[in-house]
Amino acid sequence: MPTIVVEVMPKAELLDPAGKAVAGALARLGHTSFTNVRIGKRFELTVEGPVTDATLAQAQTIAEEILSNQVIEDVTAVFEAK
């Protein structure tokens, strides 16, 4: 069965404490090439039948209304997994 992936990230202007903690850990472990880390969420929605433009539009609506908090998060991607 096909799968639709929804990715949600904290809004860029908001502090990401978990991402900041990971960035600090990377630096302490010697991985100094990475200066910033942002941590988000990934949802996988299994679909009955083919993924159509209408299905993707419905997934976008679900992402905005249910899967994310639009005050502090942005839906960054909605796509069919390959």
N, CA, C and O atoms as CSV, one atom per row, in Angstrom:
chain,resi,resn,atom,element,x,y,z
A,1,MET,N,N,0.832,-1.173,0.000
A,1,MET,CA,C,0.000,0.000,0.000
A,1,MET,C,C,0.885,1.248,0.000
A,1,MET,O,O,1.929,1.270,0.652
A,2,PRO,N,N,0.473,2.277,-0.725
A,2,PRO,CA,C,1.266,3.509,-0.767
A,2,PRO,C,C,1.266,4.233,0.573
A,2,PRO,O,O,0.363,4.072,1.394
A,3,THR,N,N,2.305,5.031,0.766
A,3,THR,CA,C,2.456,5.800,1.994
A,3,THR,C,C,2.692,7.260,1.658
A,3,THR,O,O,3.478,7.585,0.768
A,4,ILE,N,N,2.004,8.141,2.381
A,4,ILE,CA,C,2.237,9.581,2.276
A,4,ILE,C,C,3.025,10.006,3.505
A,4,ILE,O,O,2.684,9.644,4.631
A,5,VAL,N,N,4.076,10.772,3.279
A,5,VAL,CA,C,4.917,11.265,4.363
A,5,VAL,C,C,4.592,12.737,4.607
A,5,VAL,O,O,4.495,13.526,3.667
A,6,VAL,N,N,4.427,13.092,5.871
A,6,VAL,CA,C,4.203,14.470,6.284
A,6,VAL,C,C,5.350,14.848,7.219
A,6,VAL,O,O,5.618,14.153,8.200
A,7,GLU,N,N,6.023,15.958,6.906
A,7,GLU,CA,C,7.096,16.441,7.762
A,7,GLU,C,C,6.694,17.780,8.379
A,7,GLU,O,O,6.211,18.680,7.693
A,8,VAL,N,N,6.906,17.889,9.689
A,8,VAL,CA,C,6.539,19.078,10.452
A,8,VAL,C,C,7.776,19.543,11.223
A,8,VAL,O,O,8.460,18.747,11.866
A,9,MET,N,N,8.048,20.847,11.145
A,9,MET,CA,C,9.200,21.418,11.844
A,9,MET,C,C,8.760,22.596,12.698
A,9,MET,O,O,7.759,23.245,12.395
A,10,PRO,N,N,9.508,22.877,13.771
A,10,PRO,CA,C,9.204,24.084,14.540
A,10,PRO,C,C,9.406,25.313,13.645
A,10,PRO,O,O,10.269,25.308,12.767
A,11,LYS,N,N,8.624,26.343,13.864
A,11,LYS,CA,C,8.806,27.581,13.097
A,11,LYS,C,C,10.234,28.079,13.299
A,11,LYS,O,O,10.791,27.979,14.392
A,12,ALA,N,N,10.815,28.617,12.229
A,12,ALA,CA,C,12.222,29.033,12.239
A,12,ALA,C,C,12.523,30.062,13.328
A,12,ALA,O,O,13.621,30.077,13.883
A,13,GLU,N,N,11.551,30.917,13.633
A,13,GLU,CA,C,11.803,31.979,14.608
A,13,GLU,C,C,11.714,31.510,16.058
A,13,GLU,O,O,11.993,32.288,16.971
A,14,LEU,N,N,11.331,30.256,16.287
A,14,LEU,CA,C,11.201,29.738,17.646
A,14,LEU,C,C,12.428,28.942,18.064
A,14,LEU,O,O,13.060,28.274,17.246
A,15,LEU,N,N,12.751,29.023,19.333
A,15,LEU,CA,C,13.848,28.250,19.896
A,15,LEU,C,C,13.498,26.767,19.855
A,15,LEU,O,O,12.359,26.383,20.121
A,16,ASP,N,N,14.478,25.941,19.522
A,16,ASP,CA,C,14.305,24.486,19.505
A,16,ASP,C,C,15.261,23.910,20.557
A,16,ASP,O,O,16.403,23.585,20.232
A,17,PRO,N,N,14.809,23.777,21.820
A,17,PRO,CA,C,15.710,23.329,22.881
A,17,PRO,C,C,16.316,21.954,22.621
A,17,PRO,O,O,17.492,21.739,22.914
A,18,ALA,N,N,15.543,21.027,22.081
A,18,ALA,CA,C,16.083,19.685,21.802
A,18,ALA,C,C,17.161,19.765,20.731
A,18,ALA,O,O,18.205,19.123,20.845
A,19,GLY,N,N,16.908,20.554,19.689
A,19,GLY,CA,C,17.901,20.735,18.629
A,19,GLY,C,C,19.167,21.385,19.165
A,19,GLY,O,O,20.276,21.002,18.794
A,20,LYS,N,N,18.995,22.377,20.043
A,20,LYS,CA,C,20.153,23.047,20.641
A,20,LYS,C,C,20.974,22.063,21.475
A,20,LYS,O,O,22.204,22.105,21.438
A,21,ALA,N,N,20.319,21.187,22.219
A,21,ALA,CA,C,21.024,20.181,23.020
A,21,ALA,C,C,21.808,19.219,22.130
A,21,ALA,O,O,22.947,18.873,22.445
A,22,VAL,N,N,21.212,18.789,21.030
A,22,VAL,CA,C,21.913,17.886,20.105
A,22,VAL,C,C,23.098,18.599,19.465
A,22,VAL,O,O,24.171,18.012,19.327
A,23,ALA,N,N,22.915,19.865,19.071
A,23,ALA,CA,C,24.027,20.621,18.478
A,23,ALA,C,C,25.186,20.735,19.465
A,23,ALA,O,O,26.348,20.608,19.077
A,24,GLY,N,N,24.873,20.975,20.742
A,24,GLY,CA,C,25.914,21.041,21.762
A,24,GLY,C,C,26.635,19.715,21.932
A,24,GLY,O,O,27.856,19.679,22.089
A,25,ALA,N,N,25.879,18.624,21.900
A,25,ALA,CA,C,26.484,17.291,22.031
A,25,ALA,C,C,27.387,16.984,20.843
A,25,ALA,O,O,28.467,16.417,21.009
A,26,LEU,N,N,26.951,17.353,19.658
A,26,LEU,CA,C,27.787,17.130,18.471
A,26,LEU,C,C,29.116,17.866,18.604
A,26,LEU,O,O,30.176,17.309,18.315
A,27,ALA,N,N,29.053,19.110,19.039
A,27,ALA,CA,C,30.281,19.896,19.204
A,27,ALA,C,C,31.198,19.260,20.248
A,27,ALA,O,O,32.408,19.167,20.043
A,28,ARG,N,N,30.614,18.821,21.373
A,28,ARG,CA,C,31.425,18.179,22.421
A,28,ARG,C,C,32.072,16.882,21.945
A,28,ARG,O,O,33.137,16.499,22.429
A,29,LEU,N,N,31.428,16.212,21.001
A,29,LEU,CA,C,31.970,14.956,20.471
A,29,LEU,C,C,32.920,15.180,19.303
A,29,LEU,O,O,33.398,14.221,18.696
A,30,GLY,N,N,33.193,16.435,18.988
A,30,GLY,CA,C,34.165,16.743,17.951
A,30,GLY,C,C,33.591,16.928,16.556
A,30,GLY,O,O,34.345,17.101,15.598
A,31,HIS,N,N,32.293,16.896,16.427
A,31,HIS,CA,C,31.644,17.088,15.121
A,31,HIS,C,C,31.351,18.576,14.945
A,31,HIS,O,O,30.206,19.010,15.072
A,32,THR,N,N,32.383,19.345,14.655
A,32,THR,CA,C,32.271,20.797,14.649
A,32,THR,C,C,31.776,21.371,13.327
A,32,THR,O,O,31.585,22.583,13.232
A,33,SER,N,N,31.564,20.558,12.315
A,33,SER,CA,C,31.069,21.055,11.031
A,33,SER,C,C,29.598,21.440,11.092
A,33,SER,O,O,29.108,22.159,10.221
A,34,PHE,N,N,28.895,20.969,12.108
A,34,PHE,CA,C,27.459,21.209,12.217
A,34,PHE,C,C,27.219,22.301,13.255
A,34,PHE,O,O,27.578,22.147,14.422
A,35,THR,N,N,26.612,23.399,12.824
A,35,THR,CA,C,26.448,24.542,13.718
A,35,THR,C,C,25.037,24.675,14.265
A,35,THR,O,O,24.828,25.395,15.241
A,36,ASN,N,N,24.061,24.001,13.663
A,36,ASN,CA,C,22.679,24.135,14.107
A,36,ASN,C,C,21.937,22.830,13.846
A,36,ASN,O,O,22.173,22.164,12.838
A,37,VAL,N,N,21.057,22.474,14.740
A,37,VAL,CA,C,20.215,21.291,14.580
A,37,VAL,C,C,18.780,21.697,14.899
A,37,VAL,O,O,18.539,22.358,15.909
A,38,ARG,N,N,17.832,21.318,14.062
A,38,ARG,CA,C,16.406,21.528,14.322
A,38,ARG,C,C,15.763,20.150,14.295
A,38,ARG,O,O,16.028,19.356,13.391
A,39,ILE,N,N,14.926,19.864,15.274
A,39,ILE,CA,C,14.284,18.565,15.376
A,39,ILE,C,C,12.794,18.726,15.095
A,39,ILE,O,O,12.123,19.575,15.682
A,40,GLY,N,N,12.292,17.895,14.189
A,40,GLY,CA,C,10.887,17.960,13.824
A,40,GLY,C,C,10.206,16.607,13.982
A,40,GLY,O,O,10.683,15.724,14.694
A,41,LYS,N,N,9.070,16.475,13.293
A,41,LYS,CA,C,8.286,15.240,13.356
A,41,LYS,C,C,8.041,14.734,11.942
A,41,LYS,O,O,7.941,15.518,10.998
A,42,ARG,N,N,7.945,13.419,11.808
A,42,ARG,CA,C,7.617,12.775,10.538
A,42,ARG,C,C,6.440,11.841,10.788
A,42,ARG,O,O,6.455,11.035,11.718
A,43,PHE,N,N,5.425,11.964,9.945
A,43,PHE,CA,C,4.257,11.093,10.007
A,43,PHE,C,C,4.187,10.295,8.715
A,43,PHE,O,O,4.487,10.821,7.643
A,44,GLU,N,N,3.796,9.038,8.804
A,44,GLU,CA,C,3.579,8.205,7.620
A,44,GLU,C,C,2.131,7.760,7.613
A,44,GLU,O,O,1.670,7.091,8.538
A,45,LEU,N,N,1.416,8.136,6.563
A,45,LEU,CA,C,-0.001,7.808,6.415
A,45,LEU,C,C,-0.144,6.771,5.305
A,45,LEU,O,O,0.193,7.046,4.153
A,46,THR,N,N,-0.639,5.586,5.642
A,46,THR,CA,C,-0.850,4.538,4.647
A,46,THR,C,C,-2.172,4.789,3.931
A,46,THR,O,O,-3.175,5.129,4.558
A,47,VAL,N,N,-2.163,4.618,2.620
A,47,VAL,CA,C,-3.313,4.961,1.781
A,47,VAL,C,C,-3.879,3.710,1.116
A,47,VAL,O,O,-3.137,2.858,0.626
A,48,GLU,N,N,-5.199,3.617,1.108
A,48,GLU,CA,C,-5.876,2.572,0.336
A,48,GLU,C,C,-5.966,3.062,-1.109
A,48,GLU,O,O,-6.511,4.138,-1.352
A,49,GLY,N,N,-5.456,2.315,-2.053
A,49,GLY,CA,C,-5.522,2.719,-3.455
A,49,GLY,C,C,-4.401,3.668,-3.823
A,49,GLY,O,O,-3.497,3.911,-3.023
A,50,PRO,N,N,-4.456,4.209,-5.041
A,50,PRO,CA,C,-3.368,5.063,-5.524
A,50,PRO,C,C,-3.376,6.434,-4.844
A,50,PRO,O,O,-4.408,6.909,-4.372
A,51,VAL,N,N,-2.203,7.049,-4.811
A,51,VAL,CA,C,-2.077,8.403,-4.285
A,51,VAL,C,C,-2.345,9.374,-5.434
A,51,VAL,O,O,-1.628,9.379,-6.435
A,52,THR,N,N,-3.371,10.184,-5.279
A,52,THR,CA,C,-3.739,11.164,-6.295
A,52,THR,C,C,-3.486,12.566,-5.759
A,52,THR,O,O,-3.138,12.739,-4.591
A,53,ASP,N,N,-3.662,13.560,-6.615
A,53,ASP,CA,C,-3.537,14.950,-6.161
A,53,ASP,C,C,-4.552,15.244,-5.059
A,53,ASP,O,O,-4.255,15.973,-4.114
A,54,ALA,N,N,-5.750,14.675,-5.185
A,54,ALA,CA,C,-6.785,14.877,-4.168
A,54,ALA,C,C,-6.373,14.250,-2.838
A,54,ALA,O,O,-6.629,14.819,-1.777
A,55,THR,N,N,-5.735,13.078,-2.893
A,55,THR,CA,C,-5.267,12.414,-1.671
A,55,THR,C,C,-4.184,13.245,-1.000
A,55,THR,O,O,-4.183,13.405,0.220
A,56,LEU,N,N,-3.266,13.773,-1.796
A,56,LEU,CA,C,-2.199,14.616,-1.242
A,56,LEU,C,C,-2.777,15.899,-0.641
A,56,LEU,O,O,-2.314,16.361,0.402
A,57,ALA,N,N,-3.782,16.469,-1.295
A,57,ALA,CA,C,-4.434,17.668,-0.770
A,57,ALA,C,C,-5.121,17.371,0.558
A,57,ALA,O,O,-5.072,18.177,1.487
A,58,GLN,N,N,-5.753,16.219,0.638
A,58,GLN,CA,C,-6.409,15.816,1.891
A,58,GLN,C,C,-5.362,15.621,2.991
A,58,GLN,O,O,-5.586,16.019,4.135
A,59,ALA,N,N,-4.221,15.010,2.653
A,59,ALA,CA,C,-3.143,14.816,3.622
A,59,ALA,C,C,-2.594,16.164,4.088
A,59,ALA,O,O,-2.260,16.324,5.262
A,60,GLN,N,N,-2.499,17.129,3.179
A,60,GLN,CA,C,-2.037,18.477,3.542
A,60,GLN,C,C,-2.989,19.101,4.556
A,60,GLN,O,O,-2.550,19.697,5.541
A,61,THR,N,N,-4.291,18.965,4.315
A,61,THR,CA,C,-5.294,19.495,5.232
A,61,THR,C,C,-5.185,18.831,6.599
A,61,THR,O,O,-5.227,19.505,7.628
A,62,ILE,N,N,-5.044,17.513,6.605
A,62,ILE,CA,C,-4.886,16.766,7.864
A,62,ILE,C,C,-3.630,17.242,8.598
A,62,ILE,O,O,-3.643,17.430,9.815
A,63,ALA,N,N,-2.562,17.432,7.850
A,63,ALA,CA,C,-1.302,17.881,8.446
A,63,ALA,C,C,-1.464,19.237,9.124
A,63,ALA,O,O,-0.964,19.452,10.229
A,64,GLU,N,N,-2.163,20.146,8.456
A,64,GLU,CA,C,-2.331,21.495,8.996
A,64,GLU,C,C,-3.322,21.539,10.159
A,64,GLU,O,O,-3.143,22.315,11.097
A,65,GLU,N,N,-4.356,20.715,10.101
A,65,GLU,CA,C,-5.415,20.778,11.115
A,65,GLU,C,C,-5.195,19.856,12.312
A,65,GLU,O,O,-5.645,20.158,13.418
A,66,ILE,N,N,-4.501,18.726,12.099
A,66,ILE,CA,C,-4.417,17.723,13.158
A,66,ILE,C,C,-2.975,17.392,13.566
A,66,ILE,O,O,-2.674,17.285,14.755
A,67,LEU,N,N,-2.099,17.233,12.592
A,67,LEU,CA,C,-0.757,16.728,12.879
A,67,LEU,C,C,0.219,17.795,13.348
A,67,LEU,O,O,1.271,17.472,13.898
A,68,SER,N,N,-0.117,19.055,13.137
A,68,SER,CA,C,0.787,20.126,13.542
A,68,SER,C,C,0.044,21.166,14.370
A,68,SER,O,O,-1.179,21.289,14.301
A,69,ASN,N,N,0.806,21.897,15.141
A,69,ASN,CA,C,0.289,23.044,15.878
A,69,ASN,C,C,0.724,24.275,15.090
A,69,ASN,O,O,1.880,24.688,15.181
A,70,GLN,N,N,-0.181,24.859,14.324
A,70,GLN,CA,C,0.168,25.943,13.408
A,70,GLN,C,C,0.696,27.195,14.107
A,70,GLN,O,O,1.247,28.077,13.448
A,71,VAL,N,N,0.540,27.286,15.417
A,71,VAL,CA,C,1.085,28.429,16.155
A,71,VAL,C,C,2.602,28.325,16.244
A,71,VAL,O,O,3.302,29.334,16.145
A,72,ILE,N,N,3.112,27.112,16.429
A,72,ILE,CA,C,4.555,26.943,16.647
A,72,ILE,C,C,5.242,26.053,15.612
A,72,ILE,O,O,6.463,25.904,15.652
A,73,GLU,N,N,4.478,25.455,14.681
A,73,GLU,CA,C,5.069,24.525,13.712
A,73,GLU,C,C,4.618,24.850,12.289
A,73,GLU,O,O,3.553,25.424,12.065
A,74,ASP,N,N,5.464,24.464,11.343
A,74,ASP,CA,C,5.135,24.556,9.919
A,74,ASP,C,C,5.118,23.154,9.324
A,74,ASP,O,O,5.963,22.324,9.660
A,75,VAL,N,N,4.165,22.888,8.447
A,75,VAL,CA,C,4.187,21.668,7.646
A,75,VAL,C,C,5.167,21.945,6.516
A,75,VAL,O,O,4.918,22.816,5.682
A,76,THR,N,N,6.273,21.218,6.476
A,76,THR,CA,C,7.325,21.517,5.487
A,76,THR,C,C,7.258,20.635,4.266
A,76,THR,O,O,7.815,20.989,3.226
A,77,ALA,N,N,6.588,19.485,4.355
A,77,ALA,CA,C,6.510,18.588,3.202
A,77,ALA,C,C,5.364,17.616,3.338
A,77,ALA,O,O,5.075,17.122,4.428
A,78,VAL,N,N,4.710,17.343,2.218
A,78,VAL,CA,C,3.704,16.291,2.111
A,78,VAL,C,C,3.951,15.632,0.764
A,78,VAL,O,O,3.770,16.256,-0.282
A,79,PHE,N,N,4.372,14.350,0.791
A,79,PHE,CA,C,4.722,13.689,-0.464
A,79,PHE,C,C,4.519,12.186,-0.348
A,79,PHE,O,O,4.429,11.638,0.751
A,80,GLU,N,N,4.447,11.530,-1.501
A,80,GLU,CA,C,4.328,10.066,-1.515
A,80,GLU,C,C,5.716,9.473,-1.338
A,80,GLU,O,O,6.656,9.861,-2.032
A,81,ALA,N,N,5.844,8.536,-0.411
A,81,ALA,CA,C,7.113,7.858,-0.185
A,81,ALA,C,C,7.406,6.952,-1.370
A,81,ALA,O,O,6.505,6.315,-1.916
A,82,LYS,N,N,8.629,6.901,-1.748
A,82,LYS,CA,C,9.044,6.040,-2.875
A,82,LYS,C,C,9.787,4.839,-2.381
A,82,LYS,O,O,10.212,4.005,-3.180
